[in-house]
Amino acid sequence: MRVLLVEDETDMARALIAALGRQDISVDHAATLEIAGEAALNGVYDVALLDRKLPDGDGLSLIPLLRRVQEGLPIIVLSALSSSDHRVAGLDIGADDYISKPFSTDELLARIRAILRRPAQLGETFITLGELRFNLTARCAEINGVLLNLTRRETLAPEALMRRAGCTVSRSALEEAIYGFDDEIASNALDTHISRLRGKLAGGEVAIHAIKGLGYVIRAVS
């Protein structure tokens, strides 16, 4: 799992990174809206954790961008602004949950687990692009109802790309999604996996395009 943490308080950020790390959760930390915006445009995340009082503005202003580049991304606001009006404002702009500071890391982890269970409960278990459909629960892909024979890494690649369909996913973000922390990654390994994946996605009315010097993007074929 990969989390975007937007938090300017150094001690709070360190504590959260350590707590999430103990659960084998990777964390990208941003201390400002500007840095967080760049991360949102280049990364693929399972959850975003947003503070509100940041040096360059209100963390809530980041939510529309997160929704635009990664539809369905679970967003949890972590803030000392805890009045009813503040909570309502956060939820109304699109946050999925709002936790008042101070809070325990156990509570945060429980909220993350709960929010990640919601798609299955609500029936939102698939991402669809063209004739390609990815099952978020079973972690498998199919075209016109036919299950694709994909390796584990070939399965992780379309998930990362389809979560950001139409947007460029950086090479580093794809490598983090596909490979383990201890994996030795050859310089052409990602390109090889994408090449094989393209062949298996034939007939799905989708195309994976290389964006020179940046990464890859998946789009429906019109």
N, C-alpha and C positions, 0 to 999 in steps of 0.2 A: 504494500500500500504506500502511496506517496501523498503527502500533505503539503499544502501551501500555508505557511504560518506568517501572518502579517501582524507584527508586534514590535513596538519600538522600545519597550522596557527590556533592557539587557538581561536582568536577572530572571524575569518572567520567561523570556524567550529561551534562555539556557535551560531552565527547569522543565519547560514543555518539550524541548528537543530531547532532553535526557529521558523523560518519562515515555515519550512516544518511541524513542529508539529502543527502549527495553521491551517494547512490543513488536520489534522488527518493522517499525514504520519509518520510512524515509521522510525527511523534512527539508523543504526548501524555505529558508527564512528570508523575509523581506522586512526592513525596518521603516520603509516609507511607501507611500502610494506609488511613486514613480518606479521604484524597484519592483514592487508587487505587480504593477501593470506589465512590465517587461517579462516577468516570470509567467504571468497569465498567458501572454501571447506566445510564449515559447515552450511551455511545459504542459504536461497532461497529468491531472490530479484526480485523486479519489475524493478528497475533502479539502475545503478551504476554511481556515480559522482566521477571523478578522477582528483586530482591535479597532476601536473607533477613533480615539484621540491620537492621531498620528502627526508627526511634525509638519506634513504638507497637506493636511486635510482630514476629513471624516472617512473612516474606513468604509462606511456605507456607500460612498460614491464609487467604490470599486465593483460593487455587485452587478450593475448593468453590463460592464465589460466582461466579467466572469460568465455571466449568463449568455452573452453573445458568442464568446469563443468556445465555450464548453457547456452546451445545453444540458441541464439536468445535474450539474455539479452540486453536491450538497455543500451548503454554506452555513457555518456556525459563527455567530458574532460573540466575541468575548470582550466585555466592557464593564468599566466601573460606572458607566451611565446606566443606572438600573431602575429608573422610575418607570411607571406604566407607560408614559408617553414615549420614552426612549425605546422601550421594548416594542411597542406598537409600530413606531417608525421603522425599526429594523426589519420587522416581519412584513410590513406593508411593502417595503422596497424590494423584497425578494429573499431575505434570509430564511433558512429552514428552521433555525433554532437560535436562541439568544440566551447566553449564560452570563449572569452577573458576577463580576469580580468582587471579592475573592471567591475562588471555587477550588475544589479538590481535583487532582489529576484523575482520581478514580471516577469522579462524576463525569469529567470530560470524556474519558475513554468509554464510559457507558453510553453517553450521548452519541459519540461517534458510531459505536456499534449499532445503536438503535436507528440512527439516520441511514446507515448503510443497509439496514434490513427493509427500509420502506419501499424501494422500487419493487421488490418481489411481492410485498403485501398489496401494493396498489396495482399489480399486474403490468408494471412498466419494466418488463424483463428483457426487452429486445431493443437493439438499435438497428434501424433499417435504412439502407441506402441502395437505390436501384433495386435489383433483385437479390441483393445480399442482405442477409439478416444475421445479426450476432446475438446470441443468448448470453446475457450478462450473468445469469445464475449458473448455467451449466458450462460457461466458457467454451462455447463451440459456435461454429458458423455454418450456414446453409445457404444454398442457392435454389430457389424454386422448391423448397422443401427437401432438397437432397443434402444430407450432411456431408461437409467437406472433410477429407482426410488430411488434417493439418497436424504438424508437430506442435509441441508446446510453444515453442518460440514463434512459429508461424501463426499460432492462435493469438498470442499476445500482441503481435504487430497490428492486425486489423482492428482490434479493440482500441488500441491507442490512437490509431488514425481515424476511426469512425467516431470516436468521442469528440474529435475536432474536425469533422468533415468540412471540406472547403477551406480549411485553414492549414497553413504550413506547420508541421510538427518537426521541431529541430532534430538533428541527428542525435544529439546528446539525450534529449527526452525519450526518443525511441530506444536508444541503447539502455537507458535506465529502466524502461518498461519491459524490455525483452530479456536482458541479461541479469544474472545474479551479481551480487556485490563482489564475490571472489572470482568471477569468470574472467579469464584472459580473452580479451576481445581483439581479434585480428583486424587490421585496418580496413579490409574489404568485407568483413563478416556481415555487417548490416546490409550492404548492397546485395550480397549473395542471397540473404534471406528474403529481401524484398523481391528480387528477381524470381525466385522460386514461387513466392506468394502470388505474383502477377499471373503466372501460368495457372495456378489453382483457382484463381478468381475469374478466369475466362468464362463468359456467359452470365456473369452477375451484373452486367450493365454498370460496372464501376471501373475506374482507372486510377492507378497510383502513379503520380507524376513526381519526378525528382526535381527539386528546386535547387539549382546549382549553388553550392556553398552554404546552403541553409538546412535542407532536410527533404521531407516528402509530404505530399498532400494527396488525399483520396477524394475523388469527385464522382458523382453519378454521370454516366455517359448519356447525353441528351440525344 
